[in-house]
Amino acid sequence: MTINSIRFIAGAMIAASLAGHATAQDASEINIVLPEQPANLEPCGTIITNVGQILSRNVVEPLTIIDPNSGQAVPGLATEWTQTDPNTWQLKLRKGVTFQDGAPFNAEAVKFSIERMTGGQVTCSNIAKFGAAKLTVTAVDDLTVEIKSDTPQPILPTLLSVVMIVSPNTPMDEAVNNPVGTGPFRLAEFTQQTVVLESYDGYWGDKPAVTKATYVWRPESSIRAAMVQTGEADLTPSIAIQDATNPETDFAYLNSETTAMRIDAGFAPLDDVRIRKALNLAVDWEGLAQLFGDDAQRASQMAVVGINGHDEELAPWTFDAEQARALIAEAEAAGVPVNTQIELIGRNGIYPNGTEAMEAMMAMWQDVGLNVKLTMLDVNDWLRYLQKPFPEGRGPNLLQMMHDNNKGDAAFTIPIFYTSEGSYSTVSDPVLDQEVADALAATGEDRTSKFKAIFNKVHDELALDIPMFHMIGYTRVGTRLDWKPDITTNSEIPLANIGLKN
């Protein structure tokens, strides 16, 4: 019996066990199995995959939506917008919308949601997309909002796609796990085992075909695939390439995710650029690619092709173990403590074959003479290292990441990672800060060229991270669903877009 056969049987046994405890299911109800349990259900964290895939455009909705085909902002809860000066935008809001708790959707509710996001009283991953920008929101009238930034924001309508609007009855000063929004579904249940969403009868838009969605989580890709194959689940958004074996149900798609390692450049020996370059050179990229599939593309920067600012001419690092050893020896001769232990921090379930990738890279770095130790964390502990404030007492570390930018512009990437105030940044470089500020204020070809220059500097001169691959996603979809993944699937799965076959 093969390993794959054993995995399939194990998955089928779990699915059958779960089915034995399930109640009769209506044809309009679906089950979705995710790779990991959501860290929480705080709407301010929907850029985290396991939160966004449940909440975004289901329970809570943004002011604007990014069209996956054009990359342009289209109406969401805001129906139109106008830039009145370089720092100011005015938005018209959708009429006839109510929150799931009965509160009216209006300009004051938008003001509340943005101030909750930016106020600093709630840990908010989504605010990272705004960089260091400071926003002032004014309710002009019931359905008109003015948003003023302290610096020019030429793509503010695009940025507003990550602003999830919540009921004004939401606590301003604490995270919640019972979100209330304007979406087509309301939260019915959230436990250690499951999340259940049920359709909201007062929704302003078209009534979805799905009336109820139950989410569970299983870390093993083979088990998730088996659950869909046996009918226990209808959809799993992410399976490993080795489990994508059925062309009728398994769909490959170019997603917007880039895998990478963030280098914590504030600690020796990682504060030395020679060590950072050696880390990139020491990886056998061709061998590592076998874990990600033939269609995965080597990355040289943290934004995919099609994002404004991506530089197609920027070449990725190549494998050169001897050059890596030479750089390490040069750093050691200059007094860099190259034998200091470096903690490699991985996240369980971050992407298929993610643990295997970390184990392989650790061995490659050890082979060139670096002292690297792997620690795998669940998402809650991993998030502490991802976003400021970072844990006290940490030492030199490399953090496994997967960054999603499907918003069409490098403004959703560069400020987060490379500015002194960036939520995920471990560097403080005033010159780089000014270069980023200049790029964010620019428009047209000037904006594009400035973003490209920053990606080149980060890669060639500073070596601030270890870009790995632009990812291909593999999704298994049950035969009764009329739905296919697209570039946004790693960020959201709008249930209203799912059709049901007769």
N, C-alpha and C positions, 0 to 999 in steps of 0.2 A: 504494500500500500504506500502511495506517495505522500509526501508532506502535505501537498495541496489537498489530497483526498481526506487526510486526517483533519485538516483545518475546516474543510467543508462540512464534514460530519459533525465536528464540534459545534460549528455555527448552527447547523440544522437542529442539533439537540437543544441548544440554548433557545433558539427560536420556537421550537415545539414546546419547551417548558414555559416560555412567556405566553404563548398562545393558550396554554391550558389555564392560565390565570386571567385571561382577557375576557371581557364581556362581549356580547354580540355587537358588531360594528355596522353602522349605517354605511351605505355605499358612498356617501358624500364625506365620510370621515377618513383621514389618512394618517399614517404613521411614518415618522421620519427618524432615522437613526444617525446621530452625530458622532464624530470621533472622540469627543471629550465633553465632560459636564461643563456647562457655563459657569464661569467664575462667579457671576451674579446676574441680575436682570436690571441693572442700572442703565437707563436710557442714555446716559452720558458716556457709555462705554461701548457703543455699537460698532466702533472701528475694530474692536476685538472680534475675531471671526465667530467664536461660539456664542457671543451675545448678539451680534448683528444678524446672524442667520436666523435667529428666533424673533427678535424684536423689530428689526428695521423694515418699515413699510408694511408691517403686520399689526403690531400694537401701537407703535409710535411712527410718525411720519415727519419728513423734513420739509423745509420751505421750498427747496428745489430738488429736482431729480436729475441725475446725469444719464442721458440717453446712451446706452451701451454701444450703439452703432456710430453715432456722431461724436460722442464725448462732450456734447454741449449741454448746458443746463436748460431744463424744460420745467414748466410749472408743476409744483407740488401743492403745498398749502399756500404758497405765494403764486399769484397768477400772472403778474407782470412786474418789471422793475426798471428803474431809470437811474442813471448816474448823474447827479446834479452838480457835483464838483469832484475833483480827484479823490477826495476823502469821504464822500457821502453818497449813499444810495437810498432811494425811496422805493418801497415795495407795496404793492396792492395785494390784499389778502382775499382768500376764497370766502364767499358768502355761504351761509347756511350750514356751517360745520359746528359740531358739538363734540366735547370730550366724552369718553365712555362713562364718566361720573356725572354727566349732565351739565358741566360747566361750559359756558360759551367759548368758542374759539374767536379771539379778536386780537387787536394790537397789544393790549395789556398782557395777554397770555404769551405772545411772542416775546415781548420785553422781559417777562418773568423767566421764560425758558433760557433766553440768551444770558441774562444776568446770573441765573443759577449755574450755567455752564462756565461762565468766565469769572465768577465771584471768588473762587478758591476755597469755598467751604465744603465742596464735594470733590473727591478725586475724580477727575474727568479726563479720560483718554482722548475724547474727541477734540478737546481744546488744542491738542497738540498740532492739529492741522492748521491752526491760525498763527503758529509761531509766536512771536512776541507782540503781535498786534493787540492794541487796546480798543475795545469797542464801546460806543455809547449809543444806547437805543432810546428812541423817543416815539411814543404813541401819538401820531399826528391827529388821527381820528380813529373811529372804531375799527376800520379796515385798512388803515394806512400806517406803515411803520417807516421811520427814518433810522438808518444805521450809519453812524459816523465812526471812522477809524482814525487813530492818531497818525497813521502813515497811509499813503495811497494804496488802495486795494482794487486794482483793475479787474480782478476775477472774483469779487465778493459773491456774486450769484452762484458761482461754482463752489466756493467755500461753504456756502450755506446749505449744501447738500448733506453735510454732516451734523447740522443742528437739528436734533430731534426735539420736537415740540411736545411738552408735557403739560398736564393739567395744572392750573395755578394752585390747586389744592395739594400738590406735591411738596414735601418738606424742602425748604431752601438749603438747609444746613446739614443734611444727612443723605447718604445713598439709600436707595430703595430697592426692594425686590418685588414690589407690587406695582409696576409702572402703569400709568393711565395716560393714554394718548387719544388720537383722533382716528386711528387706523381701523381697518375692516375687521380686526379681531381683538378680543379682550383676553387678558390673562385669567384663566380659570383655576390653574393649579401649578404650584412650583414646589417640588420636593427633591430629596436627594436622588430619587429614581427617575423623575419625569417632569416635563413641562407640558401643560395642556393649554391650548388656545381655542377659544370658541368664537364663532362669528358674532359681530356686534350689529344688532338690528338697526341702530341709528346711524350707520355709516353714510357719509355724504355721497359716496361714489357707487359704482355698479356693484351688485351683489355677487360675491365670489361663488364659484361652483363648490368649493370646499367649505364645509360648515364647521369642521373641527379638525385640529391637528395635534397629535400627541408626539412629543419628542422624547427619545431615550438616547443613551450614549453607550457606545462600546468601543474600546481602544483598538481592538484587532480588526484590521481591514478585512481579512477573510471572513470574520464573523458578520461584519456589517453587510458584505456582499451576499453572504448566505441568507441573511434575514430577508433581503429583498427578493432573492431567488425563490425562497420558500413561501413568500407572501406575508411573512410576519411584519415586514416593513414595506413601504411603497417607494422610498427614496433614501439614498445616502449620498451626500454631496461630495464625499472624498473617499476613494479607494486607491490602493496601491496598483501600480502598473501590472504586477503579476496576478492580480485578481480581476483585472478588466479583460475577461475572456469571452464575453458574450456580446457580439456586435448588435444584437437586437435590444439590449438593455444598457449597454455600457458605452458612454460617450466621452471622447477626449475633446478637450477644448483649451484654447490658449487663455489662461486666466491672467490676472494682473499682478500676481504675486511674484516677488523676488526673494529667494532664500539667501541668507547671508549670515556672517558672524560679526557682531559688533565688538570692536576692540576697546576696552576701557583704557584709554590712553593716559589716564592720570596716575598710573602706577608703574614703577619699574618692574620688569624690563620693557613693558609695553609702551612706555613714554618715549622710547627710542625708535625712530623711524626705520632703522635697519632691521629691528626685530619685527616690526609690523610688515615690512616687505618680505622678510623671510617666511613669515606665516603664510603669505599668499603663494610664494614660490614653492613651498614644501608640499603642497597638495597635488596628488596625482589626479588631475581633473578628469582625464579620460576614464580612469578607473572608477572614480566617484560617480560619474554620470550614469553608470550602469544601474544605480539605485533609483534614478529619476526618469529613465526612459529615453529612447532615441530622440524624441521630439523636444525634450527640455533644452533650452538654449543657455549657453554659458553667459554669465552676466559680467559686465565691467562697471556697472553703475546700478543704483537702487531704484531705477525707473525703467519701465518696459518700453519697447518700440511703440511709437504712436503718442507718447506723452511729450508735451511741449518741453523741450530742454534735453531730451534724450539724445546722446551723441552716438550715432551709428559708427563713427570712425574711431571711437575709443576702444582699443583692444583689451580684452581681458588678460589677466595674469596667466602665464604659462607655467608648466611644471618644470622646475629646475632645482633639484635637491642639492646639487653641489653649490650652486650660487647661494641657496639658503644657508648652507653650512658656512660658507665664506663670510656672509653678512653677520652671522651670529658670532663667528670668531673675531671679526673686526670690532663688533660691539663689545665683546668681552675684553679685548685688548685695550679698549678705551675706558674700561672700568664699569661697564654696565653689568649688573648682577644677573647674568643670563640663566643661572641655575635656580633662580627664585621660582617657586611653584606657581603656575598659572592655572586658575580654576576654569574649566570648560563647563559652562552651565547650559544644559539642554532642557527642553520642555517636552514632557510626555505627550504624545499625540499631536504635535504641532503640524506635521505633515507625514504622509506615508513614507516609511523607511527612515524616519527622522533620527531615531536612536542609532540605527545602523550607520548612518552618515556621521554622527558624532563619534562613534567608536572608531570608525575608519580614519577620520581626520586626527583624532588624538594619537593614534598609532603613527601616522605620518609625521606629526610634529615631534613626537618622541624620537623618531628615527633620525631627525636632523639635529637632535641634541637639546631640545627644549623640555622642560619639566612640566608636563601638562596632565592634569587629573580631571576626569569627567564626573560631574554631578548632574543627575537627572531630577527635575522638579516637576510637580504638578502645576497647573496654570496659576493658581493663586500665589504660590511662592515665587514662581518665575516672574510674575508681573511686578514684584517688588524690585527686581533688578532691571526691568525694562524701562520703567518710568520714574522720573524724579518725584520725590527725594529718594535717592538710592539708599540701600541699607548701610547703616553705620558699621564700621569695622570690616568692610569688604576689602579684599586685596585685588591684585591683578586678575582680571577675568576676561573671558571671551563668552559672549552671549549668543546662543542660537536664536535667530530671528526669521520671520517671514513677513515682509512688508508689502502691503497692498496699496497700489495707486491706480485706480481706474477712473480718476477724475479729470484726466486730460492735461494736467499741468504739473511741473516739477515743484510748484509751491506746496504741494501736499507731501513732498519728500524732503527737499533740501533743508528747510528751516528746522524741521524736527530733529534731524541727525547732526547738523553741522554748525549750528549757531550756539553761542554760549548759553542762551536761555532755552534752547531746544529741549523738549520734554524727554527725548531719548539720547541726547547728546552727552558725550563724555569729554568734549574738547572746549577750550575757551581761547579763541583766537580773534582779537579785535579786528584785524585786517580782513579775515574771512567773514566776520559778522557784517562789515560794511559792504563787502562784495555781494553778500546775500541780500541785504537791504536794497542795494541798487538794482539787483535783478528783480526783486519783488515789486518794485515801483515802476519797472519798465514795461513796455508793451511791444507787440509785434516782433519783428526780427531782432530788435535789440534785446528783448526779454529772452528769446530763444538762445541767442549767442552767449549771453551772460550766464544762463543756466548751464550751457555746455562747458563754458570755461570753468565753472565751479566743479562740475563732475570730473573734469580732467585734472584739476588741482588736487581734489580729494583722492583721486586714484593714483596719479603718477608722482606727485610731489609729497603728499602727506600720508598716503596709505592708511586712511582712518578706519577702514573696515575690510572685510573679506567677502566681496560679492561672490555668490555661488552660481545660481541658475535662475533664469526666468522660467517659471514653472508651467508645465502642462497638467491640467487637472483631469481626473478620471472620475466620472459620476455614474452610479448605477440607478436607473429609473425603472420602477415596476411597470408592467405592461398595461395596467389600467389607467396610468397617468398620461396626459397629453402635455408634455413639458420637456424642454431640453435646457442644459446649462448654457450660460454665456459668461462674458468677462466679469460680471458682477457676482457670480455665484459664491465666491469665497467671502463676500461681504454681506450678502443678503439673499434670501429665498422668498420673494413675495408670494404668499399663498394665493393671492388674487390672480396671479399669472398662470396658475396650475389648472389645466382642464382635466375633466374626467371622461374617459371613453365609455361608450355604452356597453 
